[in-house]
Amino acid sequence: MDEGIELSLTIAQIIQRLRGSHLHSQIERQAKECLHQPDVKLESLKEDVRSFLKISGWERKLQNAVYRELHIQLPPRHPPAPPEHLKEPLAYMRKAQASWEKRVLKSLNSMSTELGVPLAHMRPAAEQKELTNKWNEMGTDEPDLSRFRPVYAPKDFLEVLIGLRNPNHDSSEDISARSHWGLIQVPLNVRDIPHLRDAYSELNLTNGQMGIDDHALIHPDLFENEYVQIGKKVVMEEDSAAAQQYSRQGCPTGLRADLWALVLNATNQPQDVMHYEQLKAGVIQHNLLVDNLIYKDVKLTASNDDYYFVFEDFLYQVLLCFSRDTAVLEHFKYNSATPPKSYIQGKVGDEECAVVYPPNGVIPFHGFSMYVAPLCFLYNEPSKLYNVFREMYIRYFFRLHSISSHPSGILSLCLQFERLLQTHLPQLFYHLRQIGVQPLRLAFKWMVRAFSGYLSTDQLLLLWDRILGYDSLEVVAVLAAAVFAFRAENLMEVTSLASAEAVLADLSTLKVMPLIQVFLFATAM
């Protein structure tokens, strides 16, 4: 497509999306109010209004909103392309995703039928009052969840990815035998170390990094003091683009919450708080079957985690509200997935009675609550925590449990992990294969959660700094390969799956950034 036409289409799309937003009405109101100021002249009206909006900070807010749209919106549409091609260009991927969705929804409906629990029902008045009173201490409640089971676990999803094949691709054409070593058998382009070095140049061994004590050539104290001052300036300027660039070298602990909110343009204005309160009211009024899945997941994961068990109440609040948030449906325009539908009053097959279920279109799976848990260290206000999590989900986390050809999709991450090991640690890969161990089966659980629950929290937040800074989940696959490289000596001695799992069982002592830096910039090519 011609560059000029593409730019025009992008601008038109962004204008269309922002025109109906709360920010648009706020800026319009401010512009009208400034007309009453004496220094606004009729002959220079346009320039004076623009100057006022710049001085009063509204121009920067508009820039941040545009920057967010550029990161989440669809690429400019080629006129003949149908909408599903924008969600996922490869037909066999779309078919696989649709098949997986049917399977998950069938599992949910079967659970509803078997247990005699409706997908949704209005809570009795007494129950509504009780839930309102204990909203901040839901963790003390011990409902009987023994009958409920997760709809699926990551290992179930991995089996689907392993079975995926491109019907148009003849695997016998592959010159290299390495493509048959791994589990992922789809031909996608993933970056190798030389390309990764170019893309992640800020992580070079000679650059100072937050999260590294003695690996940089610059004295850490000197680097950190200067770096924190720059970070404070970025926060004060309220510039999303600057905050994203800054995050590439890590965020100081005291500034991380503000920097992440800036990168994501996750505000906590009165209208955001009101939206959260409306979602909370929805939770109190109606009980959903997925609420039990959320309770069960938190009990099975975060409640048993040494770092996150104290945030149990926050996790319930955020995840229950998230399940009711129809604003999340917007992300299905660029997600290969389609929101699941159920039928009211038992009228199965009648499209007029079809409703999206749950209302946000996302069925939680085993480990889902771990996407929220680390954010509880940064935000203690539920509405702010909620807004940041929702932005993180619709930008990044949804890609970890949907089938797509996107470079940050879980399929690409799995393939990239296998390729990095095959290329740079071929002896290790071969040894593990010889004893019947596929490396991806060991690493998948880390990647599908973006390492949440596996690294210590301070190290996990340093990893997520880079996800935000580079606007990509690619670094997750790099870290997974780096962990294998770091433990290679021990892994070369294992003789069974159990012993390999034991070597990789505890990642809580690992330092993330030295591992990634050494793997990317000190690995022989």
C-alpha positions, 0 to 999 in steps of 0.5 A: 500500500502507498505510504501516503495512503497508509498514513492517511488511513491510520490518522483517520482510524485514530480520529474516529476512535478518539472522537467518541472518547471521554478525552475528546469531550474533555478537550472540547470543553476546555477549548470552549472555556478558554474562549472566555480568557482575555488573551484569546483573540479572534484573529488568532483563535486557532493558535491561541486555543492550541497554545492554551491546550499545550500549556494546560497539559491537554495536548500531552494527554492527547499525544499519549492517547494517540500513542496508545492507539498506535500500539493497539489498533489494527494495521491500515486495512487493505480495501478487499481484505475481510475483517477476519484477515485482520484478526489473523491472516492465516486461514489454518490458524483461524480454523485451529483457534475456532476449534479450540474455542469450541472445545473450551466452551463445550467444557464450560457448558458441560460443567454447568450441566453436570453440576446443575449450576447456571452460567449466570443468575441474580444473587438474592438480596441477602447474598448481595448485602453479604458480598457488599460487606465483605468485599475487602475480605473475600479471601476469608470466605471458604466456598465449597469449590471441590466440584469445580475444575479449571476449564483447561490447563496450559499443558492442554493448550500446548498439545493443541499447538504441537498438533498444528500444521500448515496444510500448504507447507511440505515439511520434506522441503526443509533442508535442515533436520532441526525443524523435526527436532522440536515440537512446533511444526509451523513455518513462522519467521522468528528472530535469531540472535543477530537480529535480536541483538539489533532489536535489543541494543539497549541491553548490550553488556556495556550499557547500564541496566536496572537490576544488575549490580556488577555487570555494567562497565559504569559504576552501578551507584553512579548509573542508578543515581543519574538514571533515577533523576531522568526517570523522575523527569519522564514521569513529570513530563507525562510522556508515554513514548518517553516512558516506554523508551526509558523502560527498556533499561528497567524502571527504578522501584519507586517510579515503576508504578507511574512509568507503567501507567504512563506507558499503557496510558492507564489513567485513574480519572473519576470516570475510570473509578466510576467504571470500576464501581459499576463493574463492582455493582455488577459482581454484587448483583449477579453470580456467574459460573466463571466466578467459581473458576476465578475463586478456584484458580486463586486458591490453587495458585496465588494463595499458595505462593509465598509472594502473592498470598497476601493479595488474595482479596485484590485478586478476587476484586480485579478478576471478578470485575474483569469478567464483567467488563464489556470494554475488553471485547474491543480487543477482539478486533485484533485478537485471533480469538472470538468471544464465546457465546451462550444462549439465554433461556435454553434457546440453543442455536437461536442467534437472537438469544445468543449473548457473549459469555462471560461478558468480557469474552475471556474464559479464565484458565488455570494460572490466569490470576498470575497475570494480575498478582505481580501488579499488586506490588505496584498499585494498592488502589483497586481501580488503578490496579484494575485499569493497569491490568486491563491494559496489560491484558489487551496489549500483551497477555491475551497473546499467551493463550490464543493461536496466532501467527503474531510475533508476540503470540505464544506459537511464535514464542515457542518456536523461537525458544526451540530455534534458539536452543537448537542453534546455540545449544544443539548438544543440550537439545540433542541430549534431552531428546535422547532421554525423551525430554522435549525442552518446550514441555519444561519451558511452556508453563513459564512462557504462558504465564510470562514467568509469573509465579516462577521468578522472584517478584523483583526479577519478574518486574524487571522482565516485565519492564522490558516487555513494556519497553520493547512492546513485545513478549519476545524477551520471554522466549529469550529468557526461557532459552537463557535459563536452559543455557545457564543450567546447561551443565547440570542438564547435560548430566540428567538421565530422565524427565524427573531429574530434568524437572528437578534441575529447573524446578526453582527459578526464584534465585535467578537474576533475569537481566544478566541471564538475558544479556549474557545469552544475547551478547556473549553467545558465540554465533 
